[in-house]
Amino acid sequence: MHGIAYDEVADRIIVPAQFSQAILSFRGDARGEERPVRVIQGPRTEIRRADRVAVDPIRKEIFVGDGGQILVYPADANGDVAPIRAIRGPDTMLEGGGGPPAIAVDPVTRTLIVATRGLLIFDSTANGNVKPLRVITGDGAGAGRLAAAHNGLIFAGSRGNSVGVWSVNDSGNAPARFKIGQGVLKEMRGLAIDAKNKSVIITDKELNAVMTWSVPEVFAQATGARTN
């Protein structure tokens, strides 16, 4: 299991099980050897190699990064259910990314961010063979396949073993507006946002550490505005 998402509204932990081609949902306070409350699995799901997940707690949807496609399911889906939407095809730029993409959803601006060869920004309701609304490539955007989003801000791996911050309105060779962890991080593996405390949490494989940066100046730039 490489990915994890938390639905703060439903209090559910959601993880992809790559080898069993399934998406598992657990109670937020699950512990020990506990069965999932829901399992999305079967031929109709079209899941082949689910690796990363994101959740939109407002629209109650689960997004699954599955190789060169993004599959979307209702948050309460269970069993052998077909996706309600699927972003895939040559125009999406999702194919041939060289590894599993990280995905993040910003329910406020209704955008889906995919960290692969750059940062691909889609409308979160996109479906089919659609082009990204915008693509960010500056400062090594998308490095390390890390992504998180909050109120119009994108947090993602960037050049120099750091986490860069962009706006969902940025495009092209836009430099990161902020850089977090530069000169400290060695081999980033995980990224999470603690918006309540205006902090960014990053795991590092080489340092064998979980580090938290307090960056209120970054969160002060959040727009909360719809962008498309």
C-alpha positions in Angstrom: 0.0 0.0 0.0 1.6 3.2 -1.2 -1.1 5.7 -0.7 -3.6 6.8 1.9 -6.3 9.4 2.2 -8.5 10.6 5.1 -12.1 11.7 4.7 -12.6 14.1 7.5 -16.3 14.5 7.0 -17.2 10.8 7.0 -14.2 9.9 9.3 -12.9 7.2 7.0 -9.4 6.0 6.2 -9.0 5.1 2.5 -6.2 3.0 1.1 -5.4 1.4 -2.3 -4.5 -2.3 -2.2 -2.4 -2.6 -5.4 -1.9 -6.4 -5.5 -5.6 -7.2 -4.8 -6.7 -4.4 -7.2 -9.0 -2.9 -4.5 -9.8 0.3 -2.6 -10.4 -0.3 1.1 -12.2 2.1 3.5 -11.8 1.7 7.2 -13.4 3.5 10.2 -11.4 6.5 11.3 -10.8 4.9 14.7 -10.1 1.4 13.3 -7.4 -0.6 15.1 -5.9 -4.0 15.1 -7.2 -6.7 12.8 -10.3 -4.9 11.7 -12.3 -5.5 8.5 -12.8 -2.6 6.1 -16.3 -1.1 6.1 -16.3 -0.9 2.3 -14.2 -2.6 -0.5 -14.2 -1.5 -4.1 -13.1 -4.5 -6.1 -14.0 -6.5 -9.2 -13.8 -6.4 -13.0 -16.4 -3.6 -13.3 -14.2 -1.3 -11.3 -11.6 -1.1 -14.1 -8.9 -1.0 -11.4 -5.6 -2.5 -12.6 -2.8 -1.1 -10.5 -4.3 1.4 -8.0 -1.4 3.2 -6.2 -2.6 6.6 -4.9 -5.9 7.9 -3.7 -7.5 11.3 -2.8 -10.9 12.2 -1.5 -13.3 15.1 -2.0 -15.2 15.2 1.3 -17.6 17.8 -0.1 -18.7 16.1 -3.3 -18.2 12.7 -1.5 -16.0 11.2 -4.1 -12.8 9.0 -4.1 -10.2 9.6 -6.8 -7.8 6.7 -7.7 -4.5 7.1 -9.5 -4.3 3.9 -11.5 -1.3 4.1 -13.9 -2.2 6.3 -16.9 -5.8 7.0 -15.7 -7.7 8.6 -12.8 -10.8 6.6 -11.7 -13.6 8.3 -9.7 -16.1 6.5 -7.4 -18.8 7.6 -4.9 -17.3 7.7 -1.4 -20.0 5.1 -0.3 -19.2 2.7 -3.2 -18.9 -0.9 -2.2 -18.3 -4.1 -4.2 -17.9 -4.5 -7.9 -19.0 -1.0 -9.0 -18.1 0.9 -12.2 -16.4 4.3 -11.9 -18.7 7.3 -12.3 -15.9 9.1 -14.2 -12.5 8.2 -15.7 -9.9 10.6 -16.9 -7.7 8.8 -19.5 -6.5 9.1 -23.0 -3.6 10.7 -24.9 -4.9 14.3 -24.4 -4.8 14.0 -20.6 -1.0 13.7 -20.5 -1.3 11.0 -17.9 0.2 8.2 -19.9 3.9 7.4 -19.9 4.7 9.4 -16.8 7.4 6.9 -15.7 5.8 6.0 -12.4 2.7 6.2 -10.3 1.4 9.8 -10.1 0.5 11.5 -6.9 -3.0 13.1 -6.8 -4.7 15.7 -4.7 -8.1 17.3 -4.7 -9.0 20.8 -3.7 -12.7 20.8 -3.1 -12.8 24.6 -2.6 -11.5 25.4 -6.1 -12.9 22.2 -7.5 -9.6 21.2 -9.0 -7.7 17.9 -9.3 -3.9 18.0 -9.3 -1.7 15.2 -10.7 2.0 15.2 -10.0 3.8 13.4 -12.8 5.8 15.1 -15.5 5.0 18.5 -14.0 1.7 19.3 -12.3 -1.4 18.7 -14.3 -4.5 20.7 -13.2 -7.9 19.4 -14.1 -11.4 20.4 -13.2 -12.4 17.8 -10.5 -15.5 16.9 -12.5 -13.5 16.2 -15.7 -14.3 13.0 -17.6 -12.8 11.2 -20.5 -9.9 12.2 -22.8 -9.7 15.8 -21.7 -6.7 18.2 -21.7 -5.5 19.6 -18.4 -6.8 23.1 -17.7 -3.2 24.1 -17.0 0.3 22.5 -16.7 3.0 23.7 -14.3 6.6 22.8 -15.1 8.7 25.4 -13.3 11.2 24.6 -10.5 10.9 20.8 -11.2 7.2 20.8 -10.3 5.9 17.3 -9.5 9.3 15.9 -8.5 9.1 12.9 -6.2 5.4 12.3 -7.1 4.2 14.3 -4.1 1.1 16.4 -4.1 -1.4 18.1 -1.7 -3.8 21.0 -2.1 -5.6 23.5 0.1 -7.8 26.5 -0.8 -6.1 27.3 -4.1 -2.6 26.3 -3.1 -0.7 23.3 -4.6 2.0 21.7 -2.5 4.3 19.4 -4.5 7.8 18.0 -4.8 10.1 20.5 -6.5 13.7 20.8 -7.5 16.4 20.5 -4.9 14.7 18.0 -2.5 12.1 20.5 -1.4 8.3 21.1 -1.4 7.3 23.9 -3.6 4.1 25.9 -3.4 2.1 27.1 -6.4 -1.3 28.6 -7.1 -3.9 26.6 -9.0 -3.9 29.6 -11.4 -0.2 29.1 -12.2 0.8 27.7 -15.6 3.8 26.8 -17.7 7.3 27.6 -16.4 6.0 29.3 -13.2 8.5 29.2 -10.3 7.4 28.0 -6.9 6.1 30.8 -4.8 7.6 29.3 -1.7 10.0 26.4 -1.0 9.8 24.3 2.1 12.6 22.1 3.5 15.3 23.1 1.0 18.7 22.1 2.4 17.2 19.7 4.9 15.3 17.1 3.0 17.1 14.3 1.3 14.6 11.8 -0.1 11.0 12.8 0.3 8.4 10.1 0.4 5.2 11.6 1.9 3.4 15.0 2.2 0.4 16.1 4.2 -1.2 19.4 5.1 -2.2 20.5 8.6 -4.3 23.6 7.6 -5.6 24.1 11.1 -2.1 24.7 12.4 -0.8 26.2 9.1 1.8 23.5 8.8 3.3 21.1 6.3 4.3 17.6 7.3 6.9 15.7 5.2 8.4 12.2 5.5 12.0 11.5 4.4 13.3 8.0 3.7 17.0 8.8 3.9 16.6 10.8 7.1 14.1 8.2 8.5 12.1 11.1 9.9 8.8 12.9 9.9 9.2 16.6 9.9 6.8 19.5 10.4 7.2 23.0 9.1 5.1 25.9 10.5 4.5 28.2 7.5 1.7 30.6 8.2 3.1 33.0 5.5 2.3 30.3 3.0 -1.3 29.7 4.1 -1.9 33.5 4.1 -1.7 33.2 0.3 -4.7 30.8 0.1 -7.4 32.2 -2.2 -10.4 29.9 -1.7 -11.7 31.1 -5.1 -13.0 28.9 -7.9 -10.6 29.1 -10.9 -12.5 27.8 -13.9 
